[in-house]
Each structure stands twice: as C-alpha cells, then as structure tokens.
Amino acid sequence: MVGPITNIAQVDMWLIPWVDAIVLAVIAAVTLAVAFVIGKAVANAVDTVIKKALEKAKVEKWIDEQNLSSALLGFRLTQIISIWVRVFIITAAIGTGFALIQSDLLIVDLINNFLDYLGTLASSLILIGAALLIAKYISNQVKEGDMLFSTQIAGGIYLAIAYFVAVATLPALLPGPGAQIATLLTYLLMALVVGIGLAIGLAFGLGLKEVISKSALKNQSAIEKYVVKLGRK
C-alpha cells in the first residue's frame, strides 16, 4: 500500500495515481524489452540450428543442382524458413510479455490470433513451395525434350500449377478477401479459356473456309460436271 507522499491530503490524492501509472508503465516497458531481447536471442539460436541442419542436408545444393533455384520467385528456401521462425518466436515472446503484465489486454488476443495465422501460413507456404518446385521440375523436363514449342509449353505448365496452388491457398493466406479473390481468379480463368476457345474456333473456321474456297476454285469444272450429272439423274 502506497503511503502518503506529502502531508497534504489533497495533493496525495492527485499525485498517487500518477505515480502508480508511471511505475506500471516502467514495469511494462522493462518486461516487453526483456521479452523482446529473449525472443530475439532464442530466434537467432533456432535460426542458426535450422540453417546448419539444412546446410548439412544439402537442401539448397540439391535445389541448385536440379536448376530449381528460380522456382520460389527469387526467394531461397532457407530464407523463407528463417523469416518465418524469427517472426513467430519474437511475436510469441512479446505476447508472453504482455500476458505477464495483464492477461486480459486486447493486444494479447491480437497476438494469439496472429500466431494462429502464422501456423496456417506455414502450412500454406509448404504447399506453395512444394507445388512450385514440382512445377519447375516438370517445366525443366519439358524444355529439355524435343517437343515443338517446348519453352512455351513449359512456361504454361509452371503458370498453370502456380495459378491453381494460388487459388487453393488464398483463403488461408488472406482470411478476409482471400476467398473472393480466389473466386475472381477462377472466373477470369474461365473467361480466358472461353476466349481462347472462341479465338481458336474462329481462326479454324476462317482457315477452313479459305481452304474450301481455294479447293472449289481449283476444281470448279469437276464440281460443275458432277452437279450436271446429278441434275440429269
């Protein structure tokens, strides 16, 4: 219990709440600073262990040897894992610090929700990473073949797989608008397919019409004789 600071009761009633608030603010700042420092230290340690494990497993070396380094849109697998681990551990440490100060704070719930989102993000990133690596591997195999337009087909395969995995993971990556964006992308793809189909059909029809007209002109006399024979019958 805080005792009187001055001998004047009115001054004590005004000053004591301010002193209590300042003390609580200092305790909160120190607690959060310690939590951040501990979280960063733990994140650095865990990150170092993961990097050494991946290095010994030669994961990045295998990715480079298979010519898959560009599959992850310019990011390295180790880099993605490192960023996620650091953000998760430091956020968890800060959330623990706030919970120690006062467990019913709104920010504690926000941090817990963000940690849940990071867990969902991890599973989505694993799915995206695996799909892009597989897509890049398939496209590389197509490029190495003697197929006509192999480069274009390989690029189309990579983009198609990337598109479908994006549509599948968007609701988890963006819990709010993700589902709407995925639906919009699906409609855009349907419109694109219909447009390409109509263009191909139109081009084929015009080409076929031209072929038929040229053939008719070339064989006009034979066609006329055949029509005359049909008329006589």
C-alpha positions, 0 to 999 in steps of 0.5 A, a space after each residue: 500500500 502506497 503511503 502518503 507522499 506529502 502531508 497534504 491530503 489533497 495533493 496525495 490524492 492527485 499525485 498517487 495515481 500518477 505515480 502508480 501509472 508511471 511505475 506500471 508503465 516502467 514495469 511494462 516497458 522493462 518486461 516487453 524489452 526483456 521479452 523482446 531481447 529473449 525472443 530475439 536471442 532464442 530466434 537467432 539460436 533456432 535460426 542458426 540450428 535450422 540453417 546448419 541442419 539444412 546446410 548439412 542436408 544439402 537442401 539448397 545444393 540439391 535445389 541448385 543442382 536440379 536448376 530449381 533455384 528460380 522456382 520460389 520467385 527469387 526467394 531461397 528456401 532457407 530464407 523463407 524458413 528463417 523469416 518465418 521462425 524469427 517472426 513467430 518466436 519474437 511475436 510469441 515472446 512479446 505476447 508472453 510479455 504482455 500476458 505477464 503484465 495483464 492477461 486480459 489486454 486486447 493486444 494479447 488476443 491480437 497476438 494469439 490470433 496472429 500466431 494462429 495465422 502464422 501456423 496456417 501460413 506455414 502450412 500454406 507456404 509448404 504447399 506453395 513451395 512444394 507445388 512450385 518446385 514440382 512445377 519447375 521440375 516438370 517445366 525443366 523436363 519439358 524444355 529439355 525434350 524435343 517437343 515443338 514449342 517446348 519453352 512455351 509449353 513449359 512456361 504454361 505448365 509452371 503458370 498453370 500449377 502456380 495459378 491453381 496452388 494460388 487459388 487453393 491457398 488464398 483463403 488461408 493466406 488472406 482470411 478476409 478477401 482471400 476467398 473472393 479473390 480466389 473466386 475472381 481468379 477462377 472466373 477470369 480463368 474461365 473467361 480466358 479459356 472461353 476466349 481462347 476457345 472462341 479465338 481458336 474456333 474462329 481462326 479454324 473456321 476462317 482457315 477452313 473456309 479459305 481452304 474450301 474456297 481455294 479447293 472449289 476454285 481449283 476444281 470448279 469444272 469437276 464440281 460443275 460436271 458432277 452437279 450436271 450429272 446429278 441434275 440429269 439423274 
